[in-house]
Amino acid sequence: MSTTRISLTAQMTANLLSLQSTAKLLGTTQERLATGKKVNSAVDDPVAYFDSEAHYQLASDYGTFKNGMSEAVQTIKAATDTIDSVTAILNQMKSIATSAKSSTSSATTGDYRAQFNTLIDQLDNLAGDAIYKGINLLQDDDLAVVFNVDDDTLTVQGFNATHGSLGIATIGASASWFNGSVNADHINSAIAAIDDAIDTLRSKAKVLATNLGIVTTRQDFTSKMIAVLNTGGDNLTLADTNEEGANMLMLQTRQSLGIQSLSIASQSAQAVLSLFQ
């Protein structure tokens, strides 16, 4: 079965092709204005599309690492804040031991001993409460912080902050502090152990603070890298809306003129038709 083809004049064919081209450009411009992008798929510009996708993917990966760093910061802060509280407990214990040196009776010394041991229990409780997202740096847990896709990692080492690991012993009986008179040697020994524990905590706190500084620095760097990568991807794909808006106006004008031109080109055929009327 043959197909009948409608023949157009050369002028009408040229105008029709121009209108079709204008309509295609209008569609492209409308898509760019609707999406805000000049590259919406690999068909538009394969190199720009895949390069931008690589930038966005890496930025997303950095976002995941940044979240991990944020959690690491909170984990370290939980430890350092608890160290401050434990240090305050130790200072209270030191004050009690110092007061016990001036005790004049076994009963009074027994009260000091009970307060001292109660604070030891609170110290251990504080060390046990310094947990964040399942990690407690004050109970020998370690924290691994991953910075990038190359698995660059900082390991924050924990330590045991309970009273036994800090070298502090509970006072078993009043007699150890008072036996007819104040046992200054035993009390001074307890005070010395407290001072050593405070020094140990200060040293550990400095190490944690250094690690915290490293993590926050990498966190800030990661935020900047995410911005750089997203901007790079945007530069490859985003459209200039002002330019596209101007293109839209020009194309609409061109389309109107093309329709008028096609109408004029068809007048010769209409003139032939009038001969048969």
C-alpha positions in Angstrom: 0.0 0.0 0.0 1.5 3.3 -1.1 1.7 6.3 1.2 0.5 9.6 -0.1 2.9 12.4 0.7 1.7 16.0 0.9 4.0 18.2 -1.0 4.8 21.6 0.3 6.4 24.5 -1.4 10.1 25.2 -0.7 9.3 28.3 1.2 6.7 26.5 3.4 9.1 23.6 4.0 11.8 26.1 5.2 9.4 27.9 7.5 8.1 24.6 8.9 11.6 23.4 9.7 12.3 26.7 11.4 9.2 26.4 13.5 10.1 22.8 14.5 13.6 23.9 15.5 12.1 26.8 17.5 9.7 24.5 19.3 12.5 22.2 20.2 14.6 25.0 21.6 11.5 26.3 23.5 11.1 22.9 25.1 14.8 22.8 26.2 14.6 26.3 27.6 11.4 25.6 29.5 13.0 22.5 31.0 16.0 24.5 32.1 13.8 27.2 33.7 11.7 24.5 35.4 14.6 22.6 36.8 17.1 25.4 37.2 19.7 23.2 35.4 21.2 23.4 32.0 22.4 19.7 32.2 19.6 17.5 33.4 20.9 14.2 32.0 23.9 12.6 30.3 22.2 13.4 26.9 22.6 17.1 27.5 26.3 17.0 28.2 27.9 13.7 29.2 31.1 15.1 30.5 29.5 17.8 32.6 26.8 15.4 33.9 29.1 12.6 35.1 31.7 15.1 36.5 29.0 16.8 38.5 27.6 13.5 39.7 31.0 12.6 40.9 31.3 15.9 42.8 27.9 15.4 44.4 28.6 11.8 45.4 31.9 12.8 47.1 30.1 15.6 48.9 27.5 13.2 50.1 30.3 10.8 51.3 31.9 13.7 53.1 28.6 14.5 54.7 28.5 11.0 56.1 32.0 11.4 57.5 31.0 14.8 58.9 28.2 13.2 60.8 30.6 10.7 62.3 32.9 13.5 63.4 30.0 15.3 65.0 29.2 12.2 67.0 32.9 11.8 67.9 33.0 15.4 69.2 30.1 14.6 71.5 31.7 11.4 72.7 34.9 13.2 73.6 33.0 16.1 75.2 31.1 13.5 77.3 34.5 12.3 78.6 36.0 15.7 79.2 32.9 17.0 81.0 32.9 13.9 83.2 36.5 14.4 84.0 35.7 17.9 85.3 33.0 16.3 87.5 35.3 13.5 88.7 38.0 16.1 89.5 35.4 18.1 91.6 34.6 14.9 93.5 38.3 14.3 94.1 38.7 17.8 95.5 35.8 17.2 97.9 37.5 13.9 99.0 40.8 15.8 99.5 38.9 18.4 101.6 37.3 15.7 103.7 40.7 14.0 104.3 42.3 17.3 105.2 39.5 17.9 107.7 40.0 14.4 109.2 43.5 15.4 110.1 42.1 17.7 112.8 39.6 15.1 114.1 39.6 14.5 117.9 37.5 11.4 118.1 37.0 8.1 116.5 33.3 8.9 115.9 34.1 12.1 114.0 36.8 10.3 111.9 34.2 7.6 111.2 31.9 10.3 109.7 34.7 11.6 107.5 35.5 8.0 106.4 31.8 7.4 105.5 31.7 10.6 103.5 35.0 9.8 101.8 33.8 6.3 100.7 30.4 7.7 99.5 32.3 10.1 97.3 34.3 7.2 95.9 31.1 5.4 94.9 29.9 8.6 93.2 33.2 8.9 91.4 32.8 5.4 90.0 29.2 6.1 89.0 30.3 9.3 87.2 32.9 7.4 85.3 30.3 4.8 84.3 27.9 7.4 83.1 30.3 9.0 80.6 28.8 6.9 77.8 27.8 8.3 74.4 26.4 6.1 71.6 27.8 3.0 73.3 31.3 4.3 73.9 32.8 5.3 77.2 36.2 6.8 77.0 36.5 6.6 80.8 36.1 2.9 80.9 38.9 1.9 78.5 36.8 2.2 75.3 38.5 3.5 72.2 36.9 5.8 69.6 37.8 5.5 65.8 37.1 8.6 63.8 37.1 8.2 60.0 37.8 11.4 58.1 37.5 10.5 54.4 37.1 7.8 51.7 40.7 6.9 52.1 40.0 5.7 55.6 42.2 8.2 57.3 41.4 7.5 60.9 42.1 9.0 64.3 41.9 6.6 67.2 41.0 8.3 70.5 42.2 6.0 73.3 40.2 5.8 76.5 41.3 5.0 80.0 39.9 3.7 83.2 38.7 6.5 85.5 37.4 4.4 88.3 38.9 4.9 91.8 41.0 1.7 91.8 42.6 2.6 88.4 43.3 6.1 89.7 45.1 4.6 92.7 42.6 5.6 95.3 41.6 3.1 98.0 38.4 3.0 100.1 38.9 3.5 103.8 38.1 0.2 105.4 37.9 1.1 109.1 38.0 4.2 111.2 41.2 2.9 112.8 43.2 3.5 109.7 42.6 7.2 110.2 42.2 7.4 113.9 43.6 5.0 116.5 43.7 6.8 119.8 44.9 9.8 117.8 44.8 11.0 114.3 46.9 8.7 112.0 48.3 11.6 109.9 50.5 9.3 107.8 47.5 7.3 106.5 45.5 10.5 105.8 48.5 12.1 104.1 48.9 9.0 102.0 45.2 9.3 100.9 45.7 13.0 100.1 48.8 12.2 98.0 46.9 9.5 96.1 44.1 12.0 95.4 46.7 14.6 94.1 48.2 11.9 91.8 44.7 11.0 90.5 44.0 14.7 89.8 47.3 15.0 87.9 46.5 11.9 85.9 43.0 13.2 85.0 44.6 16.6 83.9 47.0 14.7 81.7 44.3 12.6 80.2 42.1 15.6 79.7 44.9 17.4 77.7 45.2 14.4 75.4 41.4 14.3 74.9 41.4 18.1 74.3 44.1 17.7 71.6 42.1 14.9 69.9 39.0 17.1 70.1 40.8 19.9 68.4 41.9 17.6 65.6 38.4 16.3 65.1 36.8 19.8 65.1 39.5 21.0 62.6 38.8 18.2 60.3 35.0 18.8 60.8 35.4 22.4 59.7 37.6 21.3 56.7 35.0 18.8 55.7 32.2 21.4 55.7 34.3 23.5 53.4 35.0 20.6 51.1 31.3 19.8 50.9 30.6 23.4 49.9 33.4 23.3 47.3 32.2 20.1 45.8 28.6 21.1 45.6 29.6 24.4 44.1 31.7 22.6 41.5 28.8 20.4 40.6 26.5 23.3 40.4 28.8 25.3 38.1 28.8 22.4 35.6 25.0 21.9 35.6 23.1 24.9 36.8 21.4 27.2 34.3 21.6 31.0 34.2 17.9 31.8 34.7 18.4 35.4 33.5 19.8 34.1 30.2 17.2 31.4 29.9 14.4 33.9 30.5 15.8 36.1 27.7 16.0 33.1 25.5 12.4 32.2 26.2 11.2 35.7 25.2 13.2 35.6 22.0 12.1 32.1 21.1 8.4 33.0 21.7 8.9 36.0 19.4 10.6 33.9 16.8 7.8 31.3 17.0 5.2 34.0 16.4 7.1 35.3 13.4 7.5 31.8 12.0 3.8 31.2 12.2 3.2 34.5 10.3 5.8 33.6 7.7 4.3 30.2 7.2 0.9 31.8 6.7 2.4 34.2 4.1 4.1 31.3 2.3 0.8 29.4 2.0 -0.9 32.4 0.3 0.4 31.3 -3.1 -1.3 28.0 -2.8 -4.5 29.7 -1.6 -4.3 32.0 -4.7 -4.4 28.9 -6.9 -7.3 27.5 -5.0 -9.3 30.8 -5.6 -9.1 30.1 -9.4 -11.4 27.1 -8.9 -14.0 29.0 -6.9 
